[in-house]
């Protein structure tokens, strides 16, 4: 390989982002929104703070991603009744349905990448990518699902947006 590996990896990252964005465009989502939706799908419910920690982003960045998803009716946010501070995020039926399309879009990108690998060797490539992530100080993202306390339930009829007033676009 000629030139620093860092340049190649950064270029690959940008090309990957473009491929994913192209697949998500018909869904009117960008990659951060798709990632958030699928994490919430995995956890069933998660606080915004735990979502930010798991994605390794600032809490304000999560809020920026969540607001348009809430306006589109894809997620529901409500204050945790135990703390009256933490905000719990759940998917709506529309959000759950959209996650199926997101997974299909990601699979199309994965399939095209695997087809381009020498001898279709996705397992070896996966090991190399895991080693690179580890060398850069990263690890497998971990998310802490929200557990409602016994006897309390999040009232899905009132969202955080409704409670705080109208959200400006």
C-alpha positions as a Markdown table, in Angstrom:
| # | Residue | x | y | z |
|---|---|---|---|---|
| 1 | Unk | 0.0 | 0.0 | 0.0 |
| 2 | Unk | 1.5 | 3.4 | -1.0 |
| 3 | Unk | 1.0 | 6.4 | 1.3 |
| 4 | Unk | -0.2 | 6.4 | 5.0 |
| 5 | Unk | -2.8 | 3.8 | 5.9 |
| 6 | Unk | -4.7 | 6.5 | 7.7 |
| 7 | Unk | -5.6 | 8.3 | 4.5 |
| 8 | Unk | -6.9 | 5.1 | 2.9 |
| 9 | Unk | -9.0 | 4.3 | 5.9 |
| 10 | Unk | -10.4 | 7.9 | 6.1 |
| 11 | Unk | -11.2 | 7.8 | 2.4 |
| 12 | Unk | -12.9 | 4.4 | 2.8 |
| 13 | Unk | -15.0 | 5.8 | 5.7 |
| 14 | Unk | -16.2 | 8.7 | 3.5 |
| 15 | Unk | -17.0 | 6.3 | 0.6 |
| 16 | Unk | -18.9 | 4.0 | 3.0 |
| 17 | Unk | -20.8 | 7.0 | 4.3 |
| 18 | Unk | -21.8 | 8.0 | 0.8 |
| 19 | Unk | -23.0 | 4.4 | 0.0 |
| 20 | Unk | -25.1 | 4.2 | 3.1 |
| 21 | Unk | -26.5 | 7.7 | 2.6 |
| 22 | Unk | -27.5 | 6.7 | -1.0 |
| 23 | Unk | -29.4 | 3.6 | 0.3 |
| 24 | Unk | -31.1 | 5.6 | 3.1 |
| 25 | Unk | -32.1 | 8.5 | 0.9 |
| 26 | Unk | -35.4 | 6.9 | -0.3 |
| 27 | Unk | -36.3 | 6.5 | 3.4 |
| 28 | Unk | -35.6 | 10.2 | 4.0 |
| 29 | Unk | -33.0 | 9.4 | 6.7 |
| 30 | Unk | -29.3 | 10.1 | 7.2 |
| 31 | Unk | -27.0 | 7.5 | 8.7 |
| 32 | Unk | -27.1 | 8.9 | 12.3 |
| 33 | Unk | -30.9 | 8.8 | 12.3 |
| 34 | Unk | -30.9 | 5.2 | 11.0 |
| 35 | Unk | -28.3 | 4.2 | 13.7 |
| 36 | Unk | -30.4 | 5.8 | 16.5 |
| 37 | Unk | -33.6 | 4.1 | 15.3 |
| 38 | Unk | -32.0 | 0.7 | 15.2 |
| 39 | Unk | -30.4 | 1.1 | 18.6 |
| 40 | Unk | -33.7 | 2.0 | 20.1 |
| 41 | Unk | -35.2 | -1.0 | 18.3 |
| 42 | Unk | -32.6 | -3.2 | 19.8 |
| 43 | Unk | -33.1 | -1.9 | 23.4 |
| 44 | Unk | -36.9 | -1.4 | 23.1 |
| 45 | Unk | -36.5 | 1.7 | 25.3 |
| 46 | Unk | -33.3 | 3.6 | 26.2 |
| 47 | Unk | -32.6 | 6.9 | 27.9 |
| 48 | Unk | -31.1 | 9.7 | 25.8 |
| 49 | Unk | -28.1 | 9.7 | 28.1 |
| 50 | Unk | -27.5 | 6.0 | 27.6 |
| 51 | Unk | -28.0 | 6.3 | 23.9 |
| 52 | Unk | -25.3 | 9.1 | 23.7 |
| 53 | Unk | -22.9 | 7.0 | 25.8 |
| 54 | Unk | -23.4 | 3.9 | 23.7 |
| 55 | Unk | -23.0 | 5.9 | 20.4 |
| 56 | Unk | -20.0 | 7.7 | 21.9 |
| 57 | Unk | -21.4 | 11.1 | 21.1 |
| 58 | Unk | -22.4 | 14.2 | 23.1 |
| 59 | Unk | -25.9 | 14.2 | 24.5 |
| 60 | Unk | -26.8 | 17.4 | 22.6 |
| 61 | Unk | -26.0 | 15.5 | 19.3 |
| 62 | Unk | -28.5 | 12.8 | 20.2 |
| 63 | Unk | -31.1 | 15.5 | 20.9 |
| 64 | Unk | -30.5 | 17.0 | 17.4 |
| 65 | Unk | -31.0 | 13.6 | 15.8 |
| 66 | Unk | -34.1 | 12.7 | 17.9 |
| 67 | Unk | -36.1 | 15.9 | 17.3 |
| 68 | Unk | -36.8 | 15.3 | 13.6 |
| 69 | Unk | -37.5 | 11.6 | 14.2 |
| 70 | Unk | -40.1 | 12.6 | 16.8 |
| 71 | Unk | -41.6 | 15.1 | 14.5 |
| 72 | Unk | -42.0 | 12.4 | 11.9 |
| 73 | Unk | -43.7 | 10.1 | 14.4 |
| 74 | Unk | -40.9 | 7.5 | 14.4 |
| 75 | Unk | -40.0 | 7.8 | 18.1 |
| 76 | Unk | -41.7 | 8.7 | 21.3 |
| 77 | Unk | -39.9 | 10.5 | 24.1 |
| 78 | Unk | -41.1 | 10.9 | 27.7 |
| 79 | Unk | -39.6 | 11.9 | 31.0 |
| 80 | Unk | -38.7 | 9.0 | 33.2 |
| 81 | Unk | -41.3 | 9.0 | 36.1 |
| 82 | Unk | -38.6 | 7.8 | 38.6 |
| 83 | Unk | -36.3 | 10.8 | 38.1 |
| 84 | Unk | -38.4 | 13.4 | 36.3 |
| 85 | Unk | -35.2 | 14.2 | 34.4 |
| 86 | Unk | -34.0 | 11.3 | 32.3 |
| 87 | Unk | -35.8 | 11.1 | 28.9 |
| 88 | Unk | -36.7 | 7.7 | 27.7 |
| 89 | Unk | -36.9 | 7.0 | 23.9 |
| 90 | Unk | -39.1 | 4.3 | 22.3 |
| 91 | Unk | -40.0 | 3.5 | 18.8 |
| 92 | Unk | -43.5 | 4.1 | 17.5 |
| 93 | Unk | -45.1 | 1.5 | 15.2 |
| 94 | Unk | -44.0 | 3.6 | 12.2 |
| 95 | Unk | -40.4 | 3.7 | 13.6 |
| 96 | Unk | -40.5 | -0.1 | 14.1 |
| 97 | Unk | -41.6 | -0.6 | 10.5 |
| 98 | Unk | -39.0 | 1.8 | 9.1 |
| 99 | Unk | -36.3 | -0.2 | 10.9 |
| 100 | Unk | -37.0 | -3.2 | 8.6 |
| 101 | Unk | -36.2 | -0.9 | 5.6 |
| 102 | Unk | -33.0 | 0.4 | 7.3 |
| 103 | Unk | -31.8 | -3.2 | 7.9 |
| 104 | Unk | -32.5 | -4.0 | 4.2 |
| 105 | Unk | -30.6 | -0.9 | 3.1 |
| 106 | Unk | -27.6 | -1.8 | 5.2 |
| 107 | Unk | -27.7 | -5.3 | 3.9 |
| 108 | Unk | -27.5 | -4.1 | 0.4 |
| 109 | Unk | -24.4 | -2.1 | 1.2 |
| 110 | Unk | -22.9 | -5.1 | 3.0 |
| 111 | Unk | -23.7 | -7.4 | 0.2 |
| 112 | Unk | -22.0 | -5.2 | -2.4 |
| 113 | Unk | -18.9 | -4.9 | -0.2 |
| 114 | Unk | -18.7 | -8.7 | 0.4 |
| 115 | Unk | -19.0 | -9.3 | -3.3 |
| 116 | Unk | -16.0 | -7.1 | -3.9 |
| 117 | Unk | -13.8 | -8.9 | -1.4 |
| 118 | Unk | -11.2 | -11.3 | -2.7 |
| 119 | Unk | -12.7 | -14.8 | -2.5 |
| 120 | Unk | -15.7 | -13.2 | -0.8 |
| 121 | Unk | -13.7 | -13.4 | 2.5 |
| 122 | Unk | -15.8 | -11.3 | 4.8 |
| 123 | Unk | -14.7 | -13.1 | 8.0 |
| 124 | Unk | -11.0 | -12.2 | 7.5 |
| 125 | Unk | -11.9 | -8.6 | 6.6 |
| 126 | Unk | -14.1 | -8.5 | 9.8 |
| 127 | Unk | -11.1 | -9.6 | 11.9 |
| 128 | Unk | -9.0 | -6.9 | 10.4 |
| 129 | Unk | -11.6 | -4.2 | 10.9 |
| 130 | Unk | -12.1 | -5.3 | 14.6 |
| 131 | Unk | -8.3 | -5.1 | 15.1 |
| 132 | Unk | -8.2 | -1.6 | 13.6 |
| 133 | Unk | -11.1 | -0.4 | 15.8 |
| 134 | Unk | -9.4 | -1.9 | 18.9 |
| 135 | Unk | -6.0 | -0.3 | 18.0 |
| 136 | Unk | -7.8 | 3.1 | 17.8 |
| 137 | Unk | -9.2 | 2.6 | 21.3 |
| 138 | Unk | -12.7 | 1.6 | 20.2 |
| 139 | Unk | -14.7 | -1.4 | 21.2 |
| 140 | Unk | -18.1 | -3.0 | 20.5 |
| 141 | Unk | -20.8 | -0.4 | 21.3 |
| 142 | Unk | -22.7 | -1.2 | 24.5 |
| 143 | Unk | -26.2 | 0.1 | 25.2 |
| 144 | Unk | -28.1 | -0.1 | 28.4 |
| 145 | Unk | -31.8 | -0.7 | 27.8 |
| 146 | Unk | -34.2 | 1.2 | 30.0 |
| 147 | Unk | -36.2 | -0.9 | 32.4 |
| 148 | Unk | -39.5 | 0.6 | 33.7 |
| 149 | Unk | -39.8 | 0.2 | 37.4 |
| 150 | Unk | -42.5 | -2.2 | 38.6 |
| 151 | Unk | -45.9 | -0.5 | 38.8 |
| 152 | Unk | -44.9 | 2.5 | 36.7 |
| 153 | Unk | -45.3 | 2.9 | 33.0 |
| 154 | Unk | -44.3 | 5.5 | 30.5 |
| 155 | Unk | -47.5 | 7.1 | 29.3 |
| 156 | Unk | -47.1 | 7.0 | 25.5 |
| 157 | Unk | -49.9 | 9.5 | 25.0 |
| 158 | Unk | -47.7 | 12.4 | 26.0 |
| 159 | Unk | -44.4 | 13.0 | 24.4 |
| 160 | Unk | -41.5 | 15.1 | 25.6 |
| 161 | Unk | -42.2 | 17.5 | 22.7 |
| 162 | Unk | -45.8 | 17.9 | 23.8 |
| 163 | Unk | -44.7 | 18.4 | 27.4 |
| 164 | Unk | -42.1 | 21.0 | 26.6 |
| 165 | Unk | -44.2 | 22.8 | 24.0 |
| 166 | Unk | -43.8 | 22.8 | 20.2 |
| 167 | Unk | -40.4 | 22.0 | 18.8 |
| 168 | Unk | -39.2 | 24.5 | 16.2 |
| 169 | Unk | -37.7 | 22.9 | 13.1 |
